[in-house]
Amino acid sequence: MWFAKRATIFKRKDKITWTKIKDVLQSEGFKNVKAGHYSADSLFACGCGSKLDPRNFGANGKIDRDIYFVDVLSEDSERAKSILASHGIESAVDDDAVGKYGRI
């Protein structure tokens, strides 16, 4: 379904909940679910050693800066939210997922 209208039921910086939502929707038989992630950084480390981001060498290793999202068909959005609620998962859409200091 190329031109189907979709509704975002999850958009947040939370990979653990994102994987749970994908698993629950797949087990419940939802079709045409679009799940993915994208980088939240507006600026990347540049220069001679741009392949090595100095922010990734902290005590806890590489920082996950991606924003994760799940889109379902518009007619399935309420059913998906109720199924996620029955599994104890909050389907939250963060309107400002990048954050206050994430953009320049």
Secondary structure, 3 states (H helix, E strand, C coil): CCCCCEEEEEEECCHHHHHHHHHHHHHCCCCCCEEEEEECCCCCCCCCCCCCCHHHCECCECCCCEEEEEEEEHHHHHHHHHHHHHCCCCCCECCCCCCCCCCC
